[in-house]
């Protein structure tokens, strides 16, 4: 159950990142078409929009990486705690046998 919900979470953030990047690209193209006459303003606008788009892509990729890392840590803790439960139950079998 938890694996499916994590996959849905990853899919949600990938879709959100893709939508935000496509929206930023559409705004960038529209802004360029409207302001093509103002050269300096156009230049800085393109640079800043490119930085925003790259930032959104990096943020989405780092978020996905953190979700996967959290999943690995959760899996490790689950294995570790289930092993400790097994050791505890087997140790209680040996204490009363004397």
QUITA-V530594 format. One record per residue. N is the residue number from 0. RES is the residue in three letters. OMEGA is omega in radians with two decimals (999 if undefined). Layout:
N | RES | OMEGA
N | RES | OMEGA
//
This chain:
0 | UNK | -3.09
1 | UNK | 3.13
2 | UNK | -3.13
3 | UNK | -3.14
4 | UNK | 3.09
5 | UNK | 3.09
6 | UNK | 3.09
7 | UNK | 3.12
8 | UNK | 3.12
9 | UNK | 3.13
10 | UNK | 3.12
11 | UNK | -3.10
12 | UNK | 3.03
13 | UNK | 3.13
14 | UNK | 3.11
15 | UNK | 3.11
16 | UNK | 3.14
17 | UNK | 3.11
18 | UNK | 3.14
19 | UNK | 3.11
20 | UNK | 3.14
21 | UNK | 3.08
22 | UNK | 3.13
23 | UNK | 3.11
24 | UNK | 3.12
25 | UNK | 3.08
26 | UNK | 3.13
27 | UNK | 3.14
28 | UNK | 3.10
29 | UNK | -3.14
30 | UNK | 3.10
31 | UNK | -3.13
32 | UNK | 3.14
33 | UNK | -3.02
34 | UNK | -3.08
35 | UNK | -3.10
36 | UNK | -3.13
37 | UNK | -2.98
38 | UNK | -3.08
39 | UNK | 3.12
40 | UNK | 3.11
41 | UNK | -3.13
42 | UNK | -3.13
43 | UNK | 3.10
44 | UNK | 3.11
45 | UNK | 3.12
46 | UNK | -3.12
47 | UNK | 3.08
48 | UNK | 3.10
49 | UNK | 3.11
50 | UNK | 3.11
51 | UNK | -3.14
52 | UNK | 3.11
53 | UNK | 3.11
54 | UNK | 3.11
55 | UNK | 3.12
56 | UNK | 3.11
57 | UNK | 3.12
58 | UNK | 3.13
59 | UNK | -3.13
60 | UNK | 3.10
61 | UNK | 3.12
62 | UNK | 3.10
63 | UNK | 3.11
64 | UNK | 3.12
65 | UNK | 3.10
66 | UNK | 3.12
67 | UNK | 3.11
68 | UNK | 3.09
69 | UNK | 3.09
70 | UNK | 3.10
71 | UNK | 3.12
72 | UNK | 3.13
73 | UNK | 3.10
74 | UNK | 3.12
75 | UNK | -3.14
76 | UNK | 3.12
77 | UNK | 3.11
78 | UNK | -3.12
79 | UNK | -3.12
80 | UNK | 3.09
81 | UNK | 3.05
82 | UNK | 3.12
83 | UNK | 3.09
84 | UNK | 3.13
85 | UNK | 3.14
86 | UNK | -3.14
87 | UNK | -3.13
88 | UNK | 3.13
89 | UNK | 3.10
90 | UNK | 3.14
91 | UNK | 3.08
92 | UNK | -3.08
93 | UNK | -3.05
94 | UNK | -3.06
95 | UNK | -3.03
96 | UNK | -3.10
97 | UNK | 999
//
